[in-house]
Amino acid sequence: MAKLVQTLALLTILLPAAAVAQAPQAAVTAPVPPAALRAPYEPQLIRLSEIIGALHYLRTLCEGPEGGAWRREMQALLDAEAAGGERRERLVQAFNRGYGGFEQTHRTCAPAARLATRRYVAEARRLVAEITSRYGN
């Protein structure tokens, strides 16, 4: 859990630098195990992974200064929370879903892409604050 809090703290540093792209799309969630077998913050991590994937694509599209920073943040999240197995797969699928959703609809850094980025950054900030305040030590 301490590693997750560290990872989320690093993520909050990147969020202010990423503000730009389009309204969030409805998420298709990956199957999750019964509640007794997963962390209570699992749904938030899945959504955060999806947002990181979308931001990775959008910042690449809009030539953000941080380059592959979102991919590195996703790797840090995986290292902290899911060394392997089904959980890792769910987080990776969510990242890919976020990336692929925007890859299919945005080819240029249009105002819609910038708006989506701003909205995703705001949602990611909210999720990070919620996870760390509720579940952090």
Backbone bond lengths (Angstrom), bond angles and torsions (degrees), N, CA, C in turn:
res aa  C-N    CA-C-N  psi(-1)  N-CA   C-N-CA  omega(-1)  CA-C   N-CA-C  phi
1 M - - - 1.445 - - 1.523 110.55 -
2 A 1.327 116.92 -37.52 1.467 120.03 179.16 1.520 110.54 -62.40
3 K 1.331 116.25 -37.92 1.459 120.44 179.20 1.520 110.33 -66.07
4 L 1.334 117.00 -38.34 1.462 120.78 176.72 1.518 110.81 -62.61
5 V 1.326 116.89 -45.05 1.464 120.72 179.86 1.528 110.08 -60.81
6 Q 1.336 117.74 -41.04 1.465 121.49 176.58 1.523 110.47 -61.37
7 T 1.322 116.99 -46.19 1.455 121.68 -179.54 1.518 110.24 -61.76
8 L 1.314 117.27 -45.12 1.458 120.81 179.70 1.526 110.92 -65.73
9 A 1.318 117.52 -34.74 1.460 120.44 177.05 1.521 110.20 -63.82
10 L 1.329 117.42 -41.57 1.464 120.84 176.78 1.523 110.77 -64.31
11 L 1.295 115.93 -37.62 1.456 120.48 179.25 1.522 110.60 -62.25
12 T 1.311 117.87 -38.05 1.464 120.35 179.90 1.521 111.34 -65.75
13 I 1.310 117.68 -24.86 1.464 120.96 176.11 1.523 109.72 -69.89
14 L 1.320 117.51 -38.86 1.457 120.99 -179.15 1.519 112.53 -74.97
15 L 1.297 118.23 -31.06 1.459 120.89 -174.69 1.518 113.95 -56.13
16 P 1.339 120.58 -44.88 1.456 118.23 179.76 1.524 112.75 -62.28
17 A 1.332 117.87 -29.34 1.452 121.18 -178.21 1.513 112.58 -79.44
18 A 1.306 118.17 -5.77 1.454 119.96 -171.72 1.511 115.10 -108.54
19 A 1.289 119.62 10.18 1.459 119.32 -171.53 1.537 113.73 -68.93
20 V 1.457 121.50 103.73 1.502 128.23 174.71 1.554 115.08 -164.38
21 A 1.825 165.34 128.96 1.456 146.71 116.36 1.529 124.02 171.93
22 Q 1.308 152.22 -125.35 1.472 142.25 -168.07 1.518 113.24 -120.05
23 A 1.284 116.07 165.30 1.463 121.33 -178.01 1.515 110.60 -55.81
24 P 1.330 117.02 140.59 1.461 120.16 178.91 1.520 111.08 -59.48
25 Q 1.320 114.64 140.59 1.454 120.30 177.78 1.516 109.04 -89.06
26 A 1.318 115.86 157.00 1.465 120.06 176.67 1.523 108.34 -62.17
27 A 1.306 116.21 131.93 1.454 121.40 -176.68 1.524 111.25 -88.36
28 V 1.320 114.13 137.51 1.453 120.70 171.33 1.511 104.55 -99.94
29 T 1.315 117.09 117.48 1.456 119.13 -174.04 1.513 111.88 -91.36
30 A 1.328 113.99 145.69 1.461 120.65 176.81 1.524 108.50 -74.32
31 P 1.324 117.37 153.39 1.465 119.22 177.70 1.527 110.53 -59.99
32 V 1.298 115.50 140.93 1.460 119.99 179.82 1.520 109.34 -121.40
33 P 1.320 117.19 153.83 1.461 120.48 179.83 1.528 110.33 -71.03
34 P 1.307 116.93 169.13 1.470 119.74 176.17 1.522 110.89 -54.11
35 A 1.326 115.60 149.91 1.469 121.24 -175.91 1.518 112.85 -53.84
36 A 1.303 117.58 -33.34 1.465 120.77 -178.33 1.529 112.47 -65.70
37 L 1.330 117.21 -20.57 1.460 120.88 -175.70 1.524 113.43 -103.18
38 R 1.308 118.48 2.88 1.455 119.50 -177.79 1.519 111.05 -125.77
39 A 1.311 114.72 160.97 1.463 120.41 178.44 1.522 109.12 -67.12
40 P 1.323 117.53 148.47 1.465 119.38 -178.82 1.527 112.60 -64.76
41 Y 1.325 117.84 -19.74 1.460 121.87 179.55 1.533 112.46 -98.74
42 E 1.323 117.06 13.35 1.465 122.02 -178.40 1.535 113.03 -55.12
43 P 1.328 119.53 -47.95 1.480 118.46 -179.68 1.533 112.33 -60.07
44 Q 1.316 117.03 -37.38 1.462 119.50 178.36 1.526 111.54 -67.70
45 L 1.341 117.17 -37.09 1.469 119.95 177.81 1.523 111.31 -66.80
46 I 1.320 115.98 -39.26 1.466 119.78 178.08 1.527 109.50 -62.00
47 R 1.318 116.45 -47.20 1.467 120.37 179.64 1.528 110.67 -64.61
48 L 1.319 117.40 -41.62 1.461 120.46 178.18 1.528 110.74 -61.73
49 S 1.312 117.90 -39.69 1.464 121.78 177.78 1.521 110.85 -62.16
50 E 1.321 115.88 -41.52 1.461 120.35 178.66 1.538 110.67 -64.41
51 I 1.307 116.02 -41.91 1.465 120.60 178.76 1.523 110.58 -64.47
52 I 1.322 117.27 -42.61 1.465 120.69 178.96 1.526 109.91 -60.76
53 G 1.331 117.29 -40.83 1.463 120.57 176.97 1.516 111.78 -61.19
54 A 1.325 116.77 -45.16 1.463 121.15 178.80 1.530 110.44 -62.76
55 L 1.332 116.51 -44.85 1.463 119.83 179.40 1.525 111.66 -64.45
56 H 1.317 116.94 -35.69 1.468 119.87 177.73 1.527 109.68 -60.49
57 Y 1.316 117.11 -46.09 1.470 119.22 178.86 1.529 110.93 -66.83
58 L 1.319 116.55 -48.69 1.454 120.13 -175.35 1.525 112.51 -63.56
59 R 1.322 117.54 -39.28 1.464 119.41 179.65 1.522 111.11 -71.36
60 T 1.314 116.90 -31.03 1.467 119.56 174.23 1.521 109.21 -67.60
61 L 1.327 116.30 -43.97 1.463 122.40 179.66 1.522 110.64 -62.44
62 C 1.305 116.91 -43.94 1.460 121.78 -177.06 1.528 112.56 -92.99
63 E 1.312 116.35 15.24 1.462 123.23 174.88 1.522 112.47 52.00
64 G 1.307 114.97 55.13 1.456 120.55 177.84 1.515 110.90 -67.50
65 P 1.328 116.84 151.49 1.461 120.52 -176.55 1.525 113.83 -68.87
66 E 1.336 117.67 -18.81 1.459 118.97 -175.32 1.524 114.17 -87.91
67 G 1.331 118.92 -1.01 1.454 121.46 175.54 1.512 113.63 54.65
68 G 1.317 117.19 -114.35 1.464 122.14 -177.90 1.514 113.78 -90.09
69 A 1.314 117.82 22.81 1.468 120.68 -176.32 1.521 111.76 -60.79
70 W 1.316 118.70 -37.30 1.460 120.32 -178.03 1.518 111.11 -69.45
71 R 1.311 117.12 -36.72 1.468 119.82 176.05 1.532 109.75 -64.65
72 R 1.328 116.36 -40.99 1.473 119.92 177.42 1.528 111.17 -64.29
73 E 1.324 117.29 -38.61 1.468 120.29 177.57 1.520 110.83 -64.46
74 M 1.325 116.61 -38.74 1.461 119.90 177.91 1.522 109.71 -65.32
75 Q 1.309 116.84 -40.78 1.468 119.97 177.96 1.523 110.46 -62.50
76 A 1.325 117.18 -41.61 1.466 120.82 177.95 1.530 110.70 -63.61
77 L 1.315 117.19 -39.70 1.463 121.30 177.15 1.521 110.37 -63.04
78 L 1.326 117.05 -44.23 1.468 121.06 177.85 1.528 110.82 -62.75
79 D 1.319 116.80 -43.43 1.464 120.47 179.64 1.526 111.19 -62.19
80 A 1.326 116.33 -38.10 1.464 120.61 -177.71 1.516 112.81 -77.02
81 E 1.320 117.45 -33.83 1.455 120.43 -169.14 1.525 115.58 -115.14
82 A 1.310 117.92 -24.38 1.463 118.36 -171.85 1.523 110.90 -148.56
83 A 1.311 116.00 85.54 1.461 120.22 -179.40 1.527 112.17 -63.60
84 G 1.303 117.16 -28.49 1.459 120.45 179.96 1.509 110.73 -173.95
85 G 1.305 115.04 -176.33 1.451 120.63 174.62 1.514 114.98 82.47
86 E 1.325 113.89 -163.44 1.461 121.43 -174.78 1.528 112.48 -64.72
87 R 1.304 116.46 -36.43 1.465 118.95 -178.63 1.524 110.60 -62.76
88 R 1.319 115.82 -45.99 1.470 120.47 177.58 1.527 109.66 -58.85
89 E 1.304 116.35 -43.71 1.457 120.80 -179.66 1.533 111.24 -60.80
90 R 1.325 117.45 -41.78 1.470 120.89 178.67 1.527 111.01 -63.34
91 L 1.323 117.16 -42.13 1.461 120.60 179.25 1.526 111.31 -66.48
92 V 1.324 116.73 -41.44 1.467 120.90 178.48 1.534 109.81 -65.63
93 Q 1.322 117.47 -42.11 1.468 120.45 177.73 1.525 110.96 -60.70
94 A 1.319 116.76 -40.56 1.466 120.27 179.22 1.535 110.19 -64.70
95 F 1.328 117.40 -43.40 1.468 121.66 177.00 1.526 109.59 -58.41
96 N 1.322 116.51 -49.13 1.463 120.86 -178.67 1.527 112.03 -64.22
97 R 1.316 116.94 -36.13 1.466 121.61 177.96 1.538 109.93 -64.41
98 G 1.324 116.47 -43.32 1.464 120.23 177.83 1.517 111.67 -63.93
99 Y 1.324 115.98 -43.23 1.464 121.00 179.05 1.533 110.33 -64.91
100 G 1.324 115.70 -50.48 1.466 120.64 -175.10 1.518 113.94 -65.85
101 G 1.325 116.90 -33.21 1.460 119.55 179.64 1.516 112.22 -61.20
102 F 1.310 116.38 -39.83 1.463 119.54 179.63 1.518 111.98 -83.97
103 E 1.303 117.22 -29.10 1.464 120.47 177.61 1.526 110.47 -61.52
104 Q 1.327 116.48 -34.71 1.461 121.15 -179.13 1.527 112.97 -75.44
105 T 1.316 117.30 -25.28 1.461 119.06 -173.10 1.524 114.85 -110.91
106 H 1.315 119.05 -18.80 1.463 121.38 -177.09 1.516 110.78 -121.92
107 R 1.329 115.37 123.33 1.464 120.49 177.63 1.525 111.66 -110.81
108 T 1.327 116.64 -19.42 1.463 121.15 179.27 1.525 109.25 -131.85
109 C 1.292 115.09 164.74 1.459 121.03 179.71 1.533 108.56 -84.03
110 A 1.316 115.38 74.76 1.462 122.59 -179.39 1.530 109.58 -84.82
111 P 1.326 116.85 167.98 1.466 119.76 176.62 1.538 112.72 -54.44
112 A 1.316 117.97 -34.87 1.469 120.70 178.53 1.528 110.91 -63.01
113 A 1.319 117.20 -37.18 1.466 121.03 178.05 1.523 110.53 -67.66
114 R 1.304 116.84 -39.14 1.467 120.54 177.70 1.529 111.05 -65.67
115 L 1.322 116.45 -41.56 1.462 120.92 178.60 1.526 110.68 -63.42
116 A 1.320 117.76 -44.20 1.464 121.56 178.68 1.524 110.51 -59.45
117 T 1.317 116.82 -41.80 1.456 120.17 179.46 1.519 110.51 -61.25
118 R 1.331 116.83 -46.58 1.473 119.48 179.33 1.521 111.08 -59.65
119 R 1.321 116.47 -42.51 1.465 119.79 -179.44 1.524 112.14 -66.85
120 Y 1.320 116.22 -40.68 1.460 119.31 179.11 1.521 111.58 -67.90
121 V 1.316 116.75 -37.72 1.460 119.69 177.30 1.527 109.66 -61.78
122 A 1.329 116.83 -43.88 1.469 120.53 179.12 1.528 110.76 -62.70
123 E 1.324 117.09 -42.93 1.462 119.67 179.60 1.526 111.03 -66.87
124 A 1.327 117.00 -40.35 1.469 120.26 178.82 1.523 110.92 -63.64
125 R 1.316 116.86 -41.07 1.473 119.99 176.78 1.520 110.69 -58.42
126 R 1.328 115.33 -44.80 1.464 120.27 -179.33 1.523 110.57 -62.54
127 L 1.335 117.09 -44.92 1.459 120.80 179.68 1.525 111.86 -63.21
128 V 1.317 116.62 -44.78 1.467 120.62 -179.80 1.521 109.82 -62.10
129 A 1.325 117.05 -44.75 1.467 120.46 179.27 1.525 110.63 -62.82
130 E 1.318 116.38 -41.41 1.467 120.81 -179.99 1.528 111.60 -64.33
131 I 1.319 116.44 -46.88 1.467 120.40 -178.61 1.518 111.18 -64.27
132 T 1.335 116.30 -47.82 1.461 118.65 -176.28 1.528 112.28 -69.91
133 S 1.335 117.81 -36.82 1.461 118.09 -179.20 1.518 112.06 -74.87
134 R 1.300 116.45 -32.88 1.467 119.88 -176.45 1.536 113.05 -86.90
135 Y 1.337 116.72 -37.77 1.452 119.91 -172.90 1.519 114.83 -116.03
136 G 1.336 117.65 -9.58 1.461 121.11 179.42 1.515 111.12 -74.10
137 N 1.309 116.06 155.63 1.475 119.44 -179.52 1.492 110.50 -91.10
